Amino acid sequence: MISVQEYSEREAVQPLKVEGIQQSQFRKLAISFPVDIKEQLQIKKMLNELIIKINNKLSYLNKLSEIKKGLMQDLLIGKVKVIDCNIKGAD
């Protein structure tokens, strides 16, 4: 693992611009990352797959929320009747 400063000096990388952090402060940060590009690409692939899974779950959650809103509206206007479900043993 190498520091950001070592990497940027070695690879002549253009500095990142982040609001609220000065370059001198950023260079002092100890950020570790693998030197091997294959390992970096593997990590990138795994993170991208996780992002896709998270987005799919959020999309599914949003769809369920919309279905719930529709069902609640149906109950509110009386389109769907609420049935009394007395369950024995619940007393």
C-alpha positions in Angstrom: 0.0 0.0 0.0 1.2 3.5 -0.8 0.0 6.9 0.3 -2.0 9.3 -2.0 1.0 11.6 -2.2 3.4 8.8 -3.2 0.9 7.6 -5.8 0.2 11.1 -7.2 3.9 11.9 -7.4 4.7 8.5 -9.1 1.8 8.6 -11.5 1.7 12.4 -12.1 -2.0 12.4 -11.2 -3.9 15.6 -11.4 -5.1 16.7 -7.9 -8.7 16.1 -7.0 -10.8 19.1 -6.1 -13.0 18.6 -3.1 -15.0 21.4 -1.5 -13.9 22.2 2.0 -10.6 20.3 1.9 -7.4 22.0 0.8 -4.9 20.1 -1.2 -2.3 20.4 1.5 -4.7 18.9 4.0 -5.7 16.1 1.6 -2.1 15.1 1.0 -1.6 14.6 4.7 -4.4 11.9 4.8 -3.2 8.3 5.0 -5.3 6.5 2.5 -4.3 3.0 1.7 -5.2 1.3 -1.6 -3.7 -1.7 -3.5 -0.9 -0.9 -5.9 -1.8 -3.8 -8.1 -4.2 -2.6 -10.8 -5.9 -6.0 -11.1 -6.8 -5.9 -7.5 -8.1 -2.4 -7.9 -10.3 -3.5 -10.8 -11.6 -6.4 -8.8 -12.6 -4.2 -6.0 -14.2 -1.8 -8.4 -16.2 -4.6 -9.9 -17.4 -5.8 -6.5 -18.4 -2.3 -5.5 -20.3 -1.8 -8.8 -22.2 -5.0 -8.2 -23.1 -3.9 -4.7 -24.3 -0.6 -6.0 -26.5 -2.4 -8.6 -27.9 -4.6 -5.8 -28.6 -1.6 -3.6 -30.3 0.3 -6.4 -32.5 -2.8 -7.2 -33.5 -3.1 -3.6 -34.4 0.6 -3.4 -36.4 0.3 -6.6 -38.3 -2.7 -5.2 -38.9 -0.8 -1.9 -40.2 2.2 -3.8 -42.6 0.0 -5.8 -43.9 -1.6 -2.6 -44.4 1.8 -1.1 -46.5 2.9 -4.1 -48.5 -0.4 -3.8 -49.1 0.3 -0.1 -50.3 3.9 -0.9 -52.7 2.6 -3.4 -54.1 -0.1 -1.1 -54.4 2.4 1.7 -56.3 4.8 -0.7 -58.6 1.9 -1.6 -59.4 1.2 2.1 -60.0 4.9 2.7 -62.5 5.4 -0.1 -64.2 2.1 0.7 -63.3 0.4 -2.5 -62.0 -2.5 -0.4 -64.0 -3.7 2.6 -62.2 -4.4 5.8 -63.2 -7.8 7.2 -63.4 -8.5 10.9 -60.8 -11.1 11.5 -61.4 -12.3 15.1 -58.7 -14.9 15.6 -59.5 -17.4 18.3 -56.9 -17.5 21.1 -55.9 -13.9 20.5 -57.9 -12.7 23.6 
